[in-house]
Amino acid sequence: MNHEQTGIDTPETSDSYQQDKARILARLRRMEGQVRGVQRMVEEDKYCVDILTQISSIMAAARGIGLVILEDHIRGCVTNADDQEAALQEVMDALERFTKSVG
């Protein structure tokens, strides 16, 4: 469900994570490097357990990035929303999707 489906009037851009943007981008770049490393490991037929260990690191990095963005969203977007109830429902839905995807 995207923001159009929730009935909440949300902007296409957000500044709620501006204070963490550099940190988020650095983590994403590091994660991108890890993904390329796993791709190289597969191409080079590396040991399965070593690949799984690297994938676990990528998943942990994604979870960490998601938590930073979620916290910034709650502090910036949800607390300042005109319709607090709708904003809370949107964040609860997003949190449910997030926890399912990152285990």
C-alpha positions in Angstrom: 0.0 0.0 0.0 1.5 3.3 -1.0 0.7 6.7 0.4 -1.9 7.4 -2.2 -3.8 4.3 -1.0 -3.8 5.3 2.6 -5.9 8.4 2.0 -3.2 10.6 3.6 -2.1 13.7 1.7 1.7 13.2 1.8 4.3 15.0 -0.1 6.5 13.4 -2.8 9.6 14.5 -0.9 10.5 14.6 2.7 13.0 16.5 4.8 12.3 14.5 8.0 15.6 12.5 7.6 17.8 15.5 6.5 19.9 15.4 9.7 20.7 11.7 9.0 20.9 11.9 5.2 24.7 11.7 5.1 24.8 8.8 7.5 22.0 7.0 5.5 23.7 7.5 2.2 27.1 6.3 3.6 25.4 3.1 4.9 23.6 2.6 1.6 26.9 2.9 -0.3 28.6 0.5 2.1 25.7 -1.9 1.6 26.0 -1.5 -2.2 29.6 -2.5 -1.9 28.6 -5.6 0.2 26.1 -6.6 -2.5 28.8 -6.3 -5.2 31.1 -8.4 -3.0 28.4 -11.1 -2.8 27.9 -11.0 -6.5 31.7 -11.5 -7.0 31.7 -14.3 -4.5 29.0 -16.1 -6.4 30.8 -15.5 -9.7 33.9 -17.0 -8.1 32.0 -20.0 -6.7 32.9 -19.2 -3.1 31.7 -21.3 -0.2 28.0 -21.1 0.5 28.3 -20.4 4.2 30.6 -17.5 3.5 28.1 -16.0 1.0 25.3 -16.5 3.6 27.3 -14.7 6.2 27.7 -11.7 3.8 24.0 -11.7 3.0 23.2 -11.7 6.7 25.4 -8.5 7.0 23.5 -6.9 4.1 20.2 -7.7 5.8 21.4 -6.2 9.1 22.6 -3.1 7.2 19.2 -2.7 5.5 17.4 -3.2 8.9 19.6 -0.5 10.5 19.0 2.0 7.7 15.3 1.3 7.9 15.2 1.9 11.6 16.9 5.3 11.2 14.4 6.3 8.5 11.5 5.1 10.6 12.6 7.0 13.6 13.1 10.2 11.5 9.7 9.7 10.0 8.0 9.4 13.3 9.8 12.4 14.8 9.3 14.6 11.7 6.3 13.5 9.7 4.0 11.7 12.2 4.4 14.1 15.1 3.8 17.1 12.8 0.9 15.6 10.8 -2.4 17.4 10.6 -4.3 14.1 10.9 -2.5 12.3 13.7 -4.7 9.3 13.6 -4.2 8.7 9.8 -0.5 9.3 10.2 -0.3 6.8 13.0 -2.1 4.2 11.0 0.2 4.8 8.1 3.3 4.3 10.3 1.8 1.2 11.8 1.1 -0.2 8.4 4.7 0.7 7.3 6.1 -0.9 10.5 4.2 -4.1 9.8 5.6 -4.3 6.3 9.1 -3.4 7.5 9.2 -6.0 10.2 7.9 -8.7 7.8 10.6 -7.9 5.3 13.6 -7.7 7.6 12.5 -10.5 9.9 
